[in-house]
Amino acid sequence: MSTLKGQHALITGGGSGIGLGAAQALAADGARVTLCGRTEEKLATGHATLEAAGIAAENVATAVCDVGDAEQLEAALSAANDQAPLTIVIANAGTGTAAPFLHTPMDEWDRVLRTNLTGAFLTLQLGGRLIAANGGGAMCAVSSIAGSHTHRFMAAYNSSKAGLNMLVRTAADELGSLGVRVNAVAPGLVETDISATLQNNPEVDEDYRLNMPLGRHGLTSDIGSAIRFLCGPESSWITGAVLPVDGGHHLRRGPNIDPLLAPFVPDLPTASPEL
């Protein structure tokens, strides 16, 4: 693979999970990486993980910020850019919730959209300005199979990821003339802390597996490698793509998470027989 030496990537939600997997893939190929996240403790753990994997300490930096706060995010991006010109930005920070549509609290809707969609918008907008000023580069957002396939009881999350897919396509259409490529990956069920609740429920986990032709959970390295490809020179003629990285799950249907919510929601609407 072509080297990324001389490239500088900022990854939101970079202290763990998919963000850290992306950071490791980029750094292993020579890029400098700045891990961005809300807590110093998680960022420090991510930094240590990269060092343990053989990444030189001088090629890893951290920046604390909330992606939903434009001032914090702009400060983090500017500080990183001052250290070395940014050429890659990964909009990975995300969160989720689950509730029946008729009973989804407004504060939960706002919380999820603020991080997953508004945060991604700000990351791509502010990051795109810097990358364009630096002569061009690539950005990648982390979407989800939930952006294209209905997941019952996850209206806020589904909507945020569907919106993110269109955001990526629109940004790609506008920024191509500035030398900035914008793509996304759409993971399925990946082994991370945030998906542990799904994996730990046997019925839900089995339903996921039945809808994956490749029959296994994804690993953060699977997603990190795809992000590395979309941000590297090998994909220099690709922009506006939303790449499924889900073991083939996108070929079938969304998951049935009814067993996860049933104990907590007495009047849970029953899934259709085909589900």
Summary of the structure (lengths in Angstrom):
residues: 275
radius of gyration: 18.3
end to end distance: 41.8
largest distance: 56.6
contacts: 996
relative contact order: 0.15
helix: 50%
strand: 15%
